[in-house]
């Protein structure tokens, strides 16, 4: 049996007990982004794009890169 592409994601709409409101809203936003890509490209293409699956650390890197580009533009 193959591994789930979403095994590292919490796709539940319920807020966990140890999760702040801001973390909850951010997690839901990131889940929507992942599902949008998945629904747009399809299962097979999504597996090719993310063979190891997806996780929330991907978003940290993307946010860091976006902030660096924004800082270069404003400088």
Backbone torsions as a table, in degrees:
resi	resn	phi	psi	omega
1	UNK	NA	138.1	-177.2
2	UNK	-81.2	156.7	178.2
3	UNK	-76.0	149.5	177.5
4	UNK	-72.8	140.0	176.5
5	UNK	-71.7	-19.2	-175.1
6	UNK	-108.7	18.8	-173.5
7	UNK	-63.0	-26.6	-178.8
8	UNK	-94.8	5.1	-179.5
9	UNK	-107.4	145.7	172.5
10	UNK	-99.1	98.1	-175.7
11	UNK	-88.6	6.4	179.5
12	UNK	-69.3	141.5	175.7
13	UNK	-82.0	-10.7	-179.4
14	UNK	-80.9	141.4	178.0
15	UNK	-81.6	131.3	179.4
16	UNK	-74.2	161.1	-177.7
17	UNK	-64.5	-34.5	-176.9
18	UNK	-96.9	19.3	-176.1
19	UNK	-110.8	128.1	176.9
20	UNK	-74.8	166.7	-179.7
21	UNK	-61.7	-40.9	-179.7
22	UNK	-65.0	-43.0	177.7
23	UNK	-63.2	-40.6	178.9
24	UNK	-61.8	-47.6	-179.9
25	UNK	-64.1	-39.7	178.4
26	UNK	-64.6	-42.9	179.3
27	UNK	-62.8	-42.0	178.4
28	UNK	-64.3	-39.2	178.3
29	UNK	-63.5	-44.8	179.8
30	UNK	-65.9	-37.9	176.9
31	UNK	-62.5	-41.9	178.7
32	UNK	-63.2	-39.8	178.9
33	UNK	-63.1	-44.7	-179.8
34	UNK	-63.2	-46.2	-177.9
35	UNK	-67.3	-31.9	177.1
36	UNK	-64.2	-45.3	177.8
37	UNK	-62.4	-46.3	-179.1
38	UNK	-58.9	-46.4	-178.5
39	UNK	-71.3	-27.7	-179.9
40	UNK	-75.9	-47.6	-173.5
41	UNK	-92.5	-20.2	-179.0
42	UNK	92.4	165.7	-174.0
43	UNK	-64.0	-48.3	-176.1
44	UNK	-63.8	-46.3	179.5
45	UNK	-65.9	-37.0	178.6
46	UNK	-62.8	-40.9	177.8
47	UNK	-64.2	-36.1	178.1
48	UNK	-70.5	-37.2	-179.8
49	UNK	-70.0	-37.6	-176.7
50	UNK	-130.0	72.0	-176.2
51	UNK	-63.2	-27.2	179.6
52	UNK	-91.3	1.8	-176.8
53	UNK	91.4	179.0	-179.6
54	UNK	-114.5	155.3	176.2
55	UNK	-151.1	171.8	-176.2
56	UNK	-73.3	-18.8	178.9
57	UNK	-64.9	-25.6	177.4
58	UNK	-58.7	-39.9	-176.5
59	UNK	-70.5	-32.0	178.2
60	UNK	-63.1	-42.0	179.4
61	UNK	-66.8	-43.6	179.5
62	UNK	-63.5	-40.2	178.8
63	UNK	-65.2	-41.2	179.4
64	UNK	-62.6	-44.7	179.4
65	UNK	-64.6	-40.9	179.3
66	UNK	-64.3	-40.7	178.3
67	UNK	-64.8	-39.7	178.5
68	UNK	-64.3	-42.1	178.3
69	UNK	-65.0	-40.0	178.9
70	UNK	-63.4	-39.6	178.7
71	UNK	-66.4	-35.4	178.1
72	UNK	-68.1	-37.4	-179.3
73	UNK	-68.4	-40.1	-177.7
74	UNK	-79.4	-14.8	-179.1
75	UNK	-80.1	NA	NA
